[in-house]
């Protein structure tokens, strides 16, 4: 899914389209967060201060991304996932429903995770 989204985004950009973000009106996104292009941030998502989110990232409902964390491009973060402070999620990752990442965890590029990561 992540690779398909990245490929379609690249094709659209190459054709001259500008890709927009969708941020739900009930999402809580800090004014200091940096959001890339073509991102989807659904309802009841919290993005805390100094978070960086790359291009083509989907944050599904009830995701929490804590302070100073970084999510690289083309990631899909599914409902209920909690990412504690100063975590790094490599590009093209998938975090399954209710995944929990403890403070200062790094997930390598292209990984699939489910459940808690201490």
N, C-alpha and C positions, 0 to 999 in steps of 0.2 A: 504494500500500500504506500509506504513512504517513497519508494523508488518511482512508482507510477506518478505520484503527486509531483515529485521533483522533475520528472521528465516532461510532464504536461506544462508545468510552470516555465521550464526552460523554453519549450516550444512557443508558448504564448509571448514570452519576453522577446524571443528572436523575431517574432512576427510584428513586434512594435507595440504590444499591449502593455499597459501599466496595471499591475495587480494590486488590488486593495486588501486591506485588513478588515476583518469583522470582529468587533469587540462588543459583546452583549451589554446592554444597558445595566444589567445587574452584576456585571463583573466589577471587581475592585482592583484596579491597576494603579500602582503608585506612579506619581508624576516623575519619579526619577528612574523608572524602568525604561529600558531601551527595547523596543519591539521592532523586529525586522519586517520585511514585506510579505504579503500574502499569508498572514497569520490569522487563525481563527481562535478566538477566546470566548468560550461559552459562558452561560449563566453560573453565578455563584463561584466563580474562579477568583482566587486572591493571588495577586502578583505583588510581592512586597518590594520595598526600596532597593535600588541598585541591582535589580535583576536584569540580565541580558537574554533576550530571546531572538534566535536567528530567523532567517527566512523560512517560510513554508511550515511553520510549527502549528500543530493543533493542540489546544488545551481544552479538553472536554470538561463537562460540568463538575463542579465541586473539587477542582484541582487547587492545591496550595503550593506556590513556589516561594520559598522563603528568601530572605535577604541575601544579596551578593551571589546568588546562584546563576549559572549560565546554562542555557539550553541551546545547543547548536542547531544547524539547519535540518529541515525535513524530519522532525520528530513528531511522533504521535503519543500524547500523554492522555491516557484514558480516565474515565470518571473516578473520583475519589482518591486519586494519587496525591501523596504528600511528599514534597521534596524539601528537606530541611536546608538550613543556611549553608552557603558556600559549597554547594554541590555543583558538579559539572556533568552534563549529559552530552555525550558525543553526537555527531550528526547521524541521521538515519536510524535512530533508536525508537523502540516501542516499549512503553511501560504499561503493563496490563492493569486491569481494574484493581483499585485499592492498593497499589504498590506504595511502599513507604521507604524512603531513603533517609537514613540517619545523617547527621551533620557531617559535612566535608567528604562526601562520597563522590567518586568519579566513575561514570559508566562509559565504557569505551564505545567508539563509533560502531554503529550497526548492530548493537546488542538488543536482545529481547529480554525483558525482566518481568517477573510477576512475584507478588508477595514482598515481604520486608527485606531490606538490604541493610544489615547492621553496619 
